[in-house]
Amino acid sequence: MKTIDVYSRQGCHLCEILVEELLPLVQGRFRIVVHDIDTREDWRREYGTRVPVVEYDGELICQYHLDRQALTRILGLDESHT
């Protein structure tokens, strides 16, 4: 199963909302891995306050809020699920 990466941090309300919205859209088709940016210095430098960030195969899908159109376009999802 292919992986969607979400870069997040503990206590981030926007991060929690984004993951809650993302899960039902991709469940059973993609695996979601949530990375806490504060666990690695390179992630902390790269993302800073720019979380949440959603990436697939190294490509930015969206940041701050879930972009359903970008998700559909990049992942090739059936629009009836989004």
C-alpha positions in Angstrom: 0.0 0.0 0.0 1.3 3.4 -0.9 2.0 6.0 1.8 0.9 9.6 2.4 3.2 11.5 4.7 1.7 14.1 7.1 4.2 16.4 8.8 2.8 17.5 12.1 3.6 18.4 15.7 2.1 17.5 19.1 -0.8 19.8 20.2 -1.4 21.2 16.7 -5.1 21.6 16.3 -4.9 22.2 12.5 -2.9 18.9 12.3 -5.5 17.0 14.2 -8.4 18.3 12.0 -6.5 17.6 8.8 -5.7 14.0 9.7 -9.4 13.4 10.8 -10.5 14.7 7.4 -7.9 12.8 5.4 -8.4 9.3 7.0 -11.9 8.5 5.6 -10.9 9.8 2.1 -8.0 7.4 1.7 -8.8 4.6 4.1 -8.1 1.2 2.5 -6.2 2.7 -0.5 -3.3 4.6 1.1 -1.4 4.3 4.4 -1.0 7.6 6.3 2.2 8.1 8.3 2.2 11.1 10.6 5.6 12.4 11.4 6.2 14.7 14.4 8.5 17.3 13.1 9.9 18.0 16.5 11.5 14.6 16.6 14.1 15.5 14.0 16.1 18.7 13.6 16.0 18.6 9.8 12.2 18.4 9.8 11.9 21.2 12.4 14.1 23.4 10.2 12.3 22.5 7.0 8.7 22.8 8.3 9.0 25.1 11.3 5.5 26.6 11.8 4.3 25.4 8.4 2.3 22.4 9.6 0.4 20.4 8.8 2.0 19.4 5.5 0.7 16.5 3.4 3.1 14.9 0.8 2.8 11.9 -1.5 5.8 10.5 -3.2 7.8 13.6 -2.3 5.2 15.9 -3.9 3.4 18.5 -1.8 -0.3 18.0 -1.8 -1.3 20.7 0.7 -0.4 22.5 3.9 -2.4 24.0 6.8 -5.8 22.7 5.5 -6.8 19.7 3.4 -7.1 20.5 -0.3 -9.5 17.9 -1.6 -9.0 19.0 -5.2 -5.3 18.6 -5.0 -5.7 15.3 -3.2 -8.0 14.0 -5.9 -5.7 15.2 -8.7 -2.4 13.9 -7.3 -3.7 10.6 -5.9 -6.1 9.9 -8.7 -9.0 9.4 -6.3 -12.6 8.9 -7.5 -14.2 12.2 -6.8 -17.3 10.5 -5.3 -15.1 9.6 -2.3 -13.9 13.2 -1.7 
